[in-house]
Amino acid sequence: MPFLGMRGTGDWSAEERPTNYRQGLLYLYPNGMAPLTGLLSKMGEEKVDDPQFTWWTKTLAQQSAAVTGTFTNSGLSRPYGGGGKIGDTIFVKVAADKASEFKETHQALLRLSSNLNLDTQSKVTAVVINGANSYLACRLLEPDDNGGAVSLSSADTVLISGNINAEGGPMPDSVAYDPVKYSNFIQTFRTSLSITRIARRTRLRTEDAYKEAKRESLELHSIEIEKAMFWGIPTENIGPNGKPERTTQGLIPFIRQHAPGNVSNYTTDSASAGMDWLAGGETWFDSMLELVFRFGSMEKMAFVGSGALLGINKLAKASGQIQLKSMDASYGLKVVEWVTPFGTLYLKTHPLFSFDAATRNAMVILEPKELRYRYIDDTHFVEDDGKHGASRVDGTNEEWMTDCGMELHFPVKFAFLSGFNQNNTLAA
């Protein structure tokens, strides 16, 4: 039919535009029930050819180890008591997997985390990996003279602070770091649409019954994928038909498994024992933000429940230091911007969090660029071809189908926090 005036993308019927259905969800529901699904539509994606997919990540090594004892002999039987001089060797006990990060010629700083005045430089002269009795032989480059208040017998950390090589010496041994392997499953999502022939032809005062059923089933399909992308766990079992049945791991279980230190609940936080939300919430939240912003981008996104956003707003009003500003961010989402001392956090209220009392006061912090959508068959609509054979029904049976999972890089950049706007339940 003729079209008068300037045509926009909204002036074609849905069937005319060749966008895929998943991308369409972004434009239909970016601020609706499935914002994470919409977000994934804008991020990297990759088709896979197996229901289990694997990826590897590698981070910068911390090049440090916890010290579990200092000794004056390689047998680790004579505890060090202080007074070490330049050239003395101290045998520093560490975990075997940490000892393997050190090598002869490394410069090693011996430290007490609570008192940096103890810092004492040394050179690693030997690395012995022997299970629970692994150690580093460290020759002191400066005396252990810290005013008598503490000595290297109190050291709790050893960290690499350089490497030391003699002029004309041989090439030192190399140290390499293996990447970390992760894997996940593709999950098959199916949402059916069934309507009788008579119902499909019945005129309604609202709208066409079939079109409404198709729209509603697509929305339900996206919501169920959304929930799995947050809370799903990885499983592989046998279904009732004897065929494999898999579930994909979602964002929150992934964080719990691979970055447990980034999971915290204010109501059970020991450092906030006995404090109500306004008394201790800001300090607790600041400590978690400092932790998660140590790695990755200085801009992160957070999906929050309405109770969590309310709690943050209370802190903003009480302190007068927190500035919240509504804005349109990338990926088609309307967010609240909060510039923290550690980085910028974009808060997006998630309706599925808000509707459920268990997650109303929760928050998931993420970096969108570290998420990947993986699929075998992306979201598609399976139409009724009318060929039912002996099982012909007087109606239409169709469905939405998606085979997908999520890949998540560097879990230390993510966090799952709960207990916002609630009081701590521990005894003071």
Secondary structure, DSSP 4 states (H G I P E B T S, - for coil): ----S---GGGS-TTTS---HHHHHHHHSTTTT-HHHHHHHHSEEEE-SSSEEEEEE------EEE--EEESSTTS-SB--S---TT-EEEEE--HHHHTT--TTEEEEEEETTEEEEEEEEEEEEEE--GGG-EEEEEESS---STTT--GGG--EEEEEEE---TTPPPPPP---PPEEEEEE-EEEEEEEEEEHHHHH---SSS-HHHHHHHHHHHHHHHHHHHHHHH---EEEE-TTSSEEEE---HHHHHHHH-GGGEEEGGG-GGGTT--HHHHHHHHHHHHHHHHTTSS-SEEEEEE-HHHHHHHHHHHHHHS---EEEEE-GGG-EEEEEE-SS-EEEEEE-HHHHHSTTTTT-EEEE-GGGEEEEEEEEEEEE---S--GGG--SEEEEEEEEEEEEEE--GGG-EEEE-TTS---S--
